[in-house]
Amino acid sequence: MIDDVEVASDMALRCRVGGKVVMVGSAQPLEGTTVHRAGDHGRLVLPRWAVLDLGLPDPAPAPDPPIILNGVLVTADTGDIYVCVHEGCRFLLPRADMLPGTNVTKPGDRGRIVLAQSTARNLGLLPGGNPPSGSS
C-alpha cells in the first residue's frame, strides 16, 4: 500500500509516488485504492510484484528467518525462562521466544533450540548482537 499518490493521467495511471513518477496499468490497483483519475490524491494499493517491478521501496518487512542452535544444554528452568549454555556461552531464554522445532523441555536436556534471528542476535548468540543476558 502506497499513501500520498497523485494521479496525472487517466490512460494508464501515471502516478507520482514520493518524488518518483511511475506508470501503473489500470488493472493493477487492488481493493483499497483511492486514486482513480487525473488529479486524484490518495492511496494506491498494488501487488508486491508490481511494487518491485516499478522500483518502488518494498513496504513489507523482511521475514525474520529462524536460527537453529544445536547442542544447547538447559541447566535450569525458572518457570518462564530457561538458563541455557551453547558453545560455552550461558544465556537466559524466555520460553515464549522458542519456535516450533525446539526439542529441549527441561533441565538436563541437550538438544536443538529454534529462535527468530532477531532473538538470537539480541541474546548475543549471533555476530552483531548484544552480550547474552545472564552471560558468564
C-alpha positions in Angstrom: 0.0 0.0 0.0 1.4 3.4 -1.0 -0.1 6.5 0.5 0.1 10.1 -0.8 -0.2 9.3 -4.5 -1.1 11.9 -7.2 -2.6 10.6 -10.5 -1.7 12.7 -13.5 -3.2 10.7 -16.4 -6.3 8.5 -16.8 -5.0 6.2 -19.6 -2.8 4.0 -17.5 -2.5 5.7 -14.1 0.6 8.0 -14.3 1.3 8.4 -10.6 3.8 10.4 -8.6 4.8 8.3 -5.6 7.0 10.3 -3.4 9.3 12.0 -5.9 9.1 9.2 -8.5 6.7 9.1 -11.5 5.5 5.6 -12.4 3.0 4.2 -14.9 0.6 1.7 -13.4 -1.7 -0.3 -15.6 -5.4 0.3 -14.9 -5.8 -3.4 -14.0 -3.0 -3.5 -11.4 -4.5 -1.4 -8.5 -6.1 -3.6 -5.8 -9.0 -3.1 -3.4 -8.3 -0.2 -1.1 -7.0 2.1 -3.9 -8.5 5.6 -3.6 -7.0 7.2 -6.7 -8.7 6.6 -10.0 -8.4 9.6 -12.3 -6.2 12.6 -13.1 -6.0 15.0 -10.2 -6.8 12.4 -7.5 -4.6 12.3 -4.4 -4.7 9.3 -2.1 -3.8 5.7 -1.7 -2.5 3.2 -4.4 -2.6 -0.5 -3.4 -0.6 -2.7 -5.7 0.5 -6.4 -5.7 4.0 -6.8 -4.3 5.4 -7.9 -7.6 4.2 -4.6 -9.2 5.8 -2.5 -6.5 9.1 -4.3 -7.0 8.9 -4.1 -10.9 8.3 -0.3 -10.6 11.4 0.1 -8.5 9.5 1.4 -5.5 10.6 0.6 -1.9 9.2 -2.7 -0.7 6.7 -1.8 2.1 6.7 -5.3 3.5 9.2 -6.0 6.2 11.6 -8.9 5.5 10.7 -12.0 7.4 12.8 -12.9 10.4 14.3 -16.2 9.5 14.7 -18.9 12.1 18.1 -19.9 13.6 18.7 -23.4 14.8 21.1 -23.9 17.7 22.2 -27.5 18.2 23.8 -28.9 21.3 22.2 -26.4 23.7 22.2 -27.6 27.3 19.3 -26.4 29.6 20.8 -26.0 33.0 17.8 -24.5 34.9 14.1 -23.7 34.5 12.6 -20.7 36.4 9.1 -21.3 35.0 9.1 -18.8 32.2 12.8 -18.7 31.4 15.4 -21.4 30.7 19.0 -21.0 31.7 21.0 -22.4 28.7 24.5 -23.0 27.6 25.6 -23.0 24.0 29.2 -23.2 22.9 30.4 -22.1 26.3 28.1 -19.1 26.5 25.4 -19.0 29.2 22.2 -17.1 28.4 18.6 -16.7 29.7 15.9 -17.7 27.2 12.2 -16.9 27.7 10.1 -20.0 26.7 7.9 -17.7 24.6 10.8 -16.9 22.3 11.3 -20.6 21.3 9.9 -21.6 17.9 8.5 -24.9 16.7 11.3 -27.4 16.2 12.8 -26.9 19.6 13.3 -30.2 21.3 14.6 -29.3 24.8 11.9 -29.3 27.5 13.5 -29.5 30.9 16.8 -29.0 32.8 19.4 -31.6 31.8 18.2 -31.7 28.2 20.7 -31.2 25.5 19.4 -30.6 22.0 18.0 -28.1 19.5 16.6 -24.7 20.1 14.9 -22.8 17.2 14.8 -19.0 17.6 14.0 -16.0 15.3 17.2 -14.5 14.0 16.5 -11.2 15.8 16.0 -13.1 19.2 19.3 -14.9 18.7 21.1 -11.6 17.9 19.5 -9.9 20.9 20.7 -12.7 23.1 24.3 -12.2 21.8 24.3 -15.6 20.0 25.0 -14.1 16.6 27.6 -11.6 15.4 26.5 -8.0 15.9 24.3 -8.9 18.9 24.3 -7.8 22.5 26.1 -9.7 25.2 23.9 -12.5 26.4 21.7 -11.7 29.4 22.9 -13.7 32.4 26.1 -14.5 30.5 29.2 -15.8 32.2 
